[in-house]
Amino acid sequence: MNVAALVSGGVDSSVVVYKLKEQGITPTIFYIMIGMDDSECPKEEDIEITTYIAKKYGCKMEVVNLQNEYFDSVVKYTIDTVAQGLTPNPDIMCNKLIKFGAFNDKWGKDFDIIATGHYCTTTMIGDKKFLSTAKDPVKDQTDFLAQITYPQLQKVIFPIGHMDKSEVRQIALDEKMPSAKRKDSQGICFLGKINYNDFIKRYLGEKEGDIIELETGKKLGKHKGFWFHTIGQRKGLGLSGGPWFVVKKDIPNNVLYVSQGYDPITQYGAEMDLGGMHFISEDVFGEFEGEKEIRLKIRHTPEFTKGWISKNKDIYHVRFDNKLQGVAQGQYGVIYDTDCKLCYGSGMII
């Protein structure tokens, strides 16, 4: 079996190589460069560690450059989404368009299997393969893969998906891997050391607008552009007497509406509509009337929300068992079965 392993220099993907060797498989290792330019996000240390892992386990290794493809797809998507006043999810797009898309089109096509360090599993039901949740609920990453296609899923394996993070760390320590004690990466990978607001400012500039209290209409202050702020945001507003939360945006007039208090009711929503619903393996609902019970996530969290889904033409309406904080347009609603195991797919909150 001809296997490619995507290795980033982190502990998870390093242990993937160990797990494959344990099964008698010697993969070809690929390190993908996706930073905005050479100085920001391929880190020399990452490549050094990946090179070490390749030598340690006798694997061929290639550094492949997908920076242009990343900018044209994921970075552009992020800028365009923010400019519309929506909340982007670059991680979902990176997996769909780069790790499982552009990489496969250029290099992965020559391999039978692509192995990644995502915390996910797969489940066979009959002759159909489904994306399913990881053993470690805190590390589960099915929500980040909820836009991949069925051909992409058929080709991928997740060697550490059945393991807790602590088990992965222990293997790395036992094997004396340089990544054993590295912290997990945080934030948006293509930014590297660039501050998010500086990145947004570079492409969208600044435009002063009002901050208004939703309940009273009172003008509280100024902001530098609605695109710097997301629904549910608390920090960075520069207002006294808080906490204040962003609860609404008036895009045409560049106005932010805020509510006061640690738990303002205006932060919460009891329902949402999903457009462009994407099912990974198959449309498990088909044509139906009424509601079906589901579990869902709207952000990266171990917890699932109980809900009910109904359909009106191409729009899927979801109502929640309990109100959710910070439901924002542009985010993805990820749909699961009632056992919180199978990840069916996702749609964009509209």
C-alpha positions, -999 to 999 in steps of 0.1 A, spaced: 0 0 0 14 34 -11 8 59 18 15 96 21 16 111 56 11 148 61 35 159 89 37 194 103 63 190 129 37 188 157 34 159 181 2 145 165 14 141 130 48 129 142 31 100 161 11 92 129 44 81 113 52 59 143 17 43 142 21 36 105 55 20 110 40 -1 138 16 -15 111 45 -23 87 39 8 65 67 32 55 49 63 43 63 91 22 63 122 44 50 156 31 55 189 48 31 215 33 41 251 32 10 273 34 22 305 50 15 339 34 52 343 27 84 325 35 91 345 67 58 338 84 44 303 85 67 277 73 88 276 105 123 263 102 118 243 134 88 225 119 108 214 89 138 204 110 115 182 132 98 167 102 132 159 86 143 143 119 111 121 120 117 111 83 152 100 91 143 83 123 117 60 106 135 56 73 109 76 52 113 97 21 103 133 27 92 162 5 86 198 13 58 210 -10 47 246 -16 10 254 -17 13 290 -6 -2 305 -38 -31 280 -37 -36 288 -1 -37 325 -6 -60 322 -37 -85 300 -18 -83 301 20 -69 336 26 -91 352 -1 -122 334 14 -113 348 48 -109 383 36 -141 382 15 -161 367 43 -149 393 69 -156 421 44 -193 409 42 -196 412 80 -196 374 84 -175 351 106 -151 329 86 -137 295 94 -103 292 77 -96 258 92 -126 242 75 -116 257 42 -79 247 46 -88 210 51 -113 210 22 -93 230 -4 -56 225 6 -48 194 27 -75 172 10 -78 193 -22 -48 209 -38 -23 186 -21 -41 155 -35 -44 171 -70 -7 177 -72 10 149 -51 -16 128 -33 -30 115 -65 0 92 -68 -8 75 -34 -34 50 -24 -39 65 11 -33 99 28 -27 97 66 -32 128 87 -29 137 124 -65 148 128 -84 136 158 -112 118 139 -122 82 131 -142 66 103 -171 42 105 -184 18 79 -221 14 77 -228 -12 50 -205 -3 21 -205 34 30 -177 51 49 -187 79 74 -166 105 92 -169 99 129 -158 114 162 -125 108 179 -120 89 212 -108 121 228 -138 145 229 -117 175 238 -94 170 207 -121 158 183 -117 177 150 -146 164 129 -161 199 129 -130 211 109 -135 183 84 -172 188 79 -169 202 44 -147 175 28 -161 154 0 -167 117 -1 -138 109 -24 -115 128 -1 -129 108 29 -125 75 11 -88 81 7 -78 94 41 -70 75 74 -66 89 109 -41 68 128 -44 86 161 -82 91 161 -88 62 185 -63 76 210 -64 102 238 -40 131 235 -22 118 266 -15 85 249 -1 104 218 22 125 241 34 94 259 44 77 226 63 108 215 81 109 249 89 71 247 102 75 212 122 106 221 106 128 194 116 164 195 79 174 192 70 154 224 65 185 246 56 211 220 24 230 227 -5 226 203 -7 253 177 -33 280 182 -49 306 160 -50 308 122 -20 290 107 -14 313 77 -10 343 99 22 331 116 33 358 139 10 385 123 -17 399 145 -52 391 132 -63 427 132 -31 438 114 -38 412 88 -74 424 83 -63 461 83 -38 453 55 -66 442 32 -97 461 43 -82 492 59 -101 512 87 -134 531 87 -147 547 119 -182 538 130 -205 540 160 -208 515 189 -245 516 201 -262 499 230 -289 477 215 -314 481 242 -313 519 246 -299 532 213 -272 551 233 -240 558 215 -211 544 236 -181 549 215 -163 544 182 -148 514 163 -124 512 133 -145 490 111 -171 463 117 -148 438 100 -125 438 131 -154 424 152 -174 392 155 -207 384 170 -202 374 207 -169 393 210 -161 409 243 -125 420 243 -111 448 222 -141 472 222 -125 498 245 -157 505 264 -159 512 302 -185 498 325 -186 464 309 -185 437 301 -199 445 267 -206 420 240 -211 425 202 -246 412 195 -255 427 161 -239 445 131 -255 470 108 -232 464 78 -244 491 54 -240 518 81 -209 503 97 -225 502 132 -218 477 160 -246 470 185 -236 458 220 -252 445 251 -240 448 287 -234 421 313 -218 387 315 -248 369 301 -270 392 281 -300 375 266 -293 392 233 -262 370 229 -283 339 225 -303 324 197 -328 295 197 -326 287 160 -307 292 128 -309 285 90 -282 266 72 -276 273 35 -255 252 10 -259 221 32 -231 197 24 -233 160 33 -200 142 33 -211 106 26 -248 108 17 -279 129 23 -290 110 54 -323 130 56 -335 128 20 -369 143 14 -388 145 47 -415 165 64 -415 177 100 -384 176 122 -356 151 129 -336 151 161 -299 157 157 -267 169 176 -247 198 163 -218 222 169 -214 258 158 -178 262 171 -149 240 181 -159 226 215 -162 192 231 -199 197 238 -227 189 214 -260 207 213 -293 189 210 -315 201 182 -341 194 156 -337 199 119 -363 206 93 -361 214 56 -377 240 33 -364 235 -3 -326 240 0 -326 256 34 -323 236 66 -338 251 97 -324 241 131 -339 249 164 -320 242 196 -329 224 228 -311 252 247 -303 287 234 -268 290 220 -244 319 226 -229 338 197 -247 323 166 -230 342 138 -236 343 101 -208 327 81 -200 301 107 -207 265 99 -233 245 117 -220 209 118 -246 181 120 -241 148 139 -263 118 147 -280 116 181 -252 93 194 -227 121 188 -207 97 166 -213 102 129 -205 136 114 -230 140 85 -217 173 72 -223 210 76 -240 241 62 -232 278 65 -253 299 90 -273 324 69 
